[in-house]
């Protein structure tokens, strides 16, 4: 049995700092899992494991819980479908219909890394059944399965997006019809075979916000690592294996038996110092100049590797963001005059896309306005919360370019009014989303134009 008292204090502190950063996205993910799959009193409860809960109605400024912890920043481009899968007893089958629109069902693992994607870009727009198998499964996929997604963790989540093509009741009804055809079935039900023995029900620890800053963080991490074995069909990077070994020396081995109260005082003090170091490291990374969105911080295990700080930063800035080849996110931390953040209480803004530099996206693009600090949609007389290539009535410049007007009050000029993205009477941020971004976006040849005070 591990004896933390025998570990060098400097090693304890360094391991705790690295493990806090490594564990941060795991605990943030559990925070969401607990609310959505375990706590039936939570407003975000989806109904347990193996159940989709869809949102079909567009967000409005009245949806003040839209940017709450565990939710992505509200946008009306792609309303969400949420689900969680417990893969311990058997795999699950995700079935999708033929779809005439953009959609993606990304499967994120316990540490928020993506195991794979089912969607228009990755698997096409035809109907299909896809097997999602955890690290313990050793069987063969049944006939009819179009693809297999293997996971490193025994718990996975889905935050699906489906394109809402407009905001009329008919548009919403069409979206809902697509969402209702997303289907989840355990393998035995899909294959018509006997059900396996159920996995034992864990004693799920009740989520409490304060655990992120205390030694109890590692009690949660110890429990959750029990769903994240080191060995399986998905190869983990050597740095992961090394860190797990050092955590085992501290009694954090995935059995869920780590008890902070039994630690020697000196060991506990070093772990607390390490937690403070890890939190400071993450906050420094989040405060880096020029970092406005978490683009580039999300992806598969093959891409993310052992970039633990990058994973944590992605979870800190916005859980469950899509990788850049699926959707590119951009924005402005400051305007071209250096005002940080942009503020519409005393100035108006304009963004001009030259004729050859409109956002290049295979599917569509949008720019959504949010009031700071809560990142909520902005109430306005047009009920317009975003603007993009699907916005009716936009007026091009004489040379074919496009100028957007970001301001609090509606412009008097009719052309400016047609291209008006209403801003709050105060600080704001804009998130630009490109779904299916062009190669020029991914390699940096295309960039957002400046946000100019006008």
N, C-alpha and C positions, 0 to 999 in steps of 0.2 A: 504494500500500500504506500502511496506517495506520502512523503513527509515534507511539507513546504518549509519547515524550520531548517532543513538541511540545505536549502537552496540559497545561493549567494544573494544578499539583499539587492544589489544592483541588477542582478538578473531578474529578480522578482519584479522590480519596478519597470524594467524595460519590456518584459513579457506582458505585464498588465497593460502597459500603454499600447503595445502593438495589438494585443488581443481586444482591447476596448475598441480600437478603430476597426478591427476585423469584425467584431461582433455587433457594431452599431447598426449596419443594415439588417442583420439577422433579427435583432430585437425590434427595430422599427417595423419590419415585416410582420413579426409576431403581434405587435401592437394592432396592426390592421387585421390580421387573421383572427385574433381574439374577438375583436368587435364584430367582424363580419360572419365568422363561422361558428363561434362558440357562445357569445353573449346574446341570448335571444331578447334581452331587454334593450339592446343598443339599436338606435334608429337605422344604422347601416347593416343590420343583420340580414344575410342573404338566405338563410334557411338551413344552415349546416353545410357539411361537405357534399360535393356532387350535385349542387343545385345552382342554376344560373339565376341571378337577379338582374333585370335589365332596367335601364333608364331610357325612356323614349322621348319624353318631353324636353324641349330646350330649357337651358338654364336662364334665369332672370336675376336681376339684382336682389330679389327677395330671397334667393337661395343662399342664405348667409352661412350655411354649413357646408357649402360646396368646396371650400378650400380648407376644411378642417383636416386634422392629422389623418393620414391614411387615404385621403382623396387627392386626385390629381387636380391641378388648377382648372377651374371650370371653363369649358369651351363647348360650343355648339356645333363644331365640325363633325365630331364623331362621338355621339352618346355611348355610354359605357355599358358593358355586360360583365358582371363580376361573378367569380366562382372560385372554390377551393377544392382540391383533390387530396385525399389521403390514400397514398399508393402502397401502404404496408401490406395489405392482404392480397391485392391484385391490381393490375393496370386498369385504366379507364379508357374509354373510347370517346373521342370528341368528334361529333358529326356536324357537318356544315352543308347548307344548301348551295345550289347554283346561285350566284349573286351577280347582279348587273351593276354593282357599285364597289367602291373600295371598302375593305374591312380587314381587320387583323385580330386574331386571337393569340396573343403572346403568352407563353407559359413561363412564369418566373419561378425560380427555385427559392429555397428558404433564405438564401443570402441575396436575393433579388437578381442574380444573374439569370439570363434567359437560357432555358433548355432548348427552345425551338419556337417556331411560329407556324400557325395555320392562317392563311390569308391570301388576298388578291396578289400581292407581290411575291410571296414565297412559295405558295402551292397552287396558285391560279384561282380562277373564279368558277370552276366546276364543283359540283357536289362531291363530297368525299368523307370517308371515315378514317380517323387517325388515332393510332394507339399511343397512349402515354404510359410508359412503364418506369417504375422506380428502380432503385439500385439492387433490390433483392430478387427481381423477377428473372427467371432463366428459361422461360417458355418460348414458343414460336407464335408469331402473329397469325390469327385465323384468316381464312380466305376473305377477300373483300376489303381488307385494310390497305389504304393507299400509301401510308407512311407510318413510321415508328419514331417517336421522340423518347429518347432515354434521358433520365434525370439522375443527378447525383444525390438528390435529397428525397426523402419519403413524403414530404409535403410540398405541394406546388400550388401556385395561384394563377388565376387568369384575370387580366383586366383588358377585356376586348373592346375594340372600337369599331363602329359601323358608321359609314358616311350618311349623314342627314343632308339630303340634297336641297332642302328648302325648309321654310318654317310654317308652311300652311298645314292645316289638318290632314290633307291628303298626303303630304310629304311625310308627316309623322306616322300616319297609318302604314305607309309603305315600309318605313324603317322598322316599325314594330313587327310587321309580317316577316321580315328577314330575321330579326332577333329571335322570334319565337321558334324558328327552325334550327337554331343552335341546340344541340342535344348532347347530354352527358350520360353515358351508361357504363356500369362496371363490366369488365370483360366477360364474366360468366353470363350476364344478361344478353350481351351482344352476340356471344357465340352459342347460346343455348346450352350451356354446360352447368353442372352443379355448382352452387356457390361455395367458395372456400370458407374455411373457418375465419370468423372475424378477428381482426387484430385487437389486442387488449386495449381497453379505454384508458388513456393516461390520466393522471391527475394534472389537468392543465393549470399552470399558475395564473392567478388573477392578475391581469395587467395593471400596473400602477406607474404613473408617469415618473415618479421620483426614483425608480430603480436605475434609470440611466446614469445617475450621478453617484451611486453608492456601490459598495462592494457586492450588494445583492445582484447587481448587473451580472456577475459571474455565476450566480445560482441559476438565473434564467438561461444564460448561455450554456451552462452545463446540461440543463434539461433539453434545450433545443439541438445541441450537437448530437443527441441521441437519435435524431431524425436525419443526420448528415454524416453517414459513415465515410471513413477515409478510403475504403477500398470498394470498388464496384466497376461497372462497365464504363463509367466516365472517369478519365484520369485527372487527378487533381495535381496542381503544381507543387514542386518540391517545397516551396516556402510554406504552403499550407500544411504539409506533413510535418515540417520542422516546428512550426508554431504549435501544432497539436501536441507534439511530444513535450514541448516545454510547458504547455498547459497541464498535461497529465502529471508532471512533476509537482504542480500546485494543487492537485486533486480535482482538476476540471477535465473529466475524461468522457463525458457524454452519458454517464449513468444517472445523472440528475441527483446526485447525493452530496454535492458541494454545500457545505454549511459554514457561512462566514463567522457565525458565533463561536465556532470551535477553533478558529485560527489563533495562533500566538499573536500577541499585541504587535510585535515588530513586523511580522509578515503582513498583518492587516494594514499597518501604516504604509508599508511599501506598495501594497496594491492600491491604496487610496492615492498615493503620489502618482502611481502609474496611470490611474484613471484621469487625474487632473492633467497629466502630460498628454494623454490621448485626446482629451476634449480640446485642449489648447491647440494641438496639431490640426484637428479638424476645423476649428474656428479660423485659424490662420489660412488654411487652404480655401475656405469659403469666402474670405475677405480679399483674395487675390484680385488686384486691379484687372478690369476687363472681363471678369467672369460674370455673365448675366444669366445664362441658362446652363443646364447640365448636359448640353449636347456633347456627344463623344464619351460620356461616362457610363453608357449602358451598352449591353451586348451579350454575346454568348460567353461561355467560360473560355473558349478558345481565344477570343479577343481580349477579354478582361484579364485573364490569367490571375496573377497574384497582386494585382493593383488594388490592395485593400483600401488605401486612402481614396482612390478614385471611386470605388464602390460606396464607401461611406459618404463621400461628397455628393454622389448622385442621390443617395437616400436623404441627405441633409437638404438638398436643393429641390427635390421633387421625386418622390417615389414613383417607380414604374414608368419612367420615361422610355421612349422607344429608341433603338439604335438609329444612327444617322441615316443608314441606307433605307430605313423604313419611313422615318419622319425626321426632318431637320428643324431644330428650334433656334431662333435668333431673337435679338432685341437690342435695346439701347440702355446701357447703364447711365449714360449722360448724353446731353445734346451736343451739337457741334460747337457750342460756345463754352462747354465745360461744366454746365449746370448739372449737378448730380444729387438726386435723381431729377429727371425732367419734371417741371411743375407748371401746370396750366392755370394757376390762379392769377398770374400776372403776365403771361405771354402765350401766344399761339404758335403752333408748329406746323411744318410741312415736310413731307417726304416725297421726293420725286424719283420715279423709276424711269430711266431713259428708255427709248423705244426698243433697244436691243437688250435691255437689262431687266425686264420684268421677271419676277421670281420664276425660275424654271423648275416645274414640277410635273411629274407624269400624271398625277391624279388631280390635285388642286392645292391652292395656297390660301392662307388667311392671315390677317393681323388682328389680334384681339386685345382690347383695352382693359386694363385692370387698375383700380384705385389702390394706392398704397396707404397703410402698410398691409391691409388684409388680403390684397390680391383678389378682390371681388369685382364682378361686373358693374358697370357704371350706368346708373339710371339716367335716361335721357328721353327727349320728346319723340325721337324716331324709333325707340325700342331697337336701336342698332348697337350691338355690342362688339361686332367684328366687321371687317371689310376685306374683300378678296376677289378672286376671279369669278366667283359665283354671285357677287352682289349685283342686283339689277340696277340699271340706270347710271352706271359710272360713266364719266365724261373724260375722254382722252384729251391730252394736250394737242395743239395743232400739229406737232411733229410725230404724234403717235405714242408719246410717253404717257405716263400716268402720275398725277400728283395727288397725294392724299393729304387732307387737312385735319390735323389733330388739335382740337381746341375745345374749350368748355361751352362757349356760346355758339349757336348755329350761325354760320356765315351768312351775310346778306347777299353775297354774290351767288347766283343760282348754280353756276358750275362748281364753285367751291362747296356749296351745300350738298350737291349730288355726291361729292367725294369726301364727305365729312365723317370722321370717326370721332364720336363724342368723347371728351376727356372729363375727368372730375375737376372740381374747383380746388385743385391741389396737386400733390405729387402723384405720378402714375408710372406704370410700366406697360410696355406693349410686348406681347409674345407673337412673333411671326412663325408660322408653321408651314412647312412644305412637305406634302405627303408624296412619297416617291420622288425625292429630290434628284435633279440631274447630276451627272458626274461632275459638272463644273462647280456645283455647290459642295460636293464631297471633297474635291481636291483644292478648294479655296480660290478658284479662279473667279467665281461669282461671290460678291459680297453685298451686304445690305448697304444702301446709300445712307448718307448722314441724316440725322434728325435735326432739322434746321429751325431755329426760332424765326418766325415770319412776322 
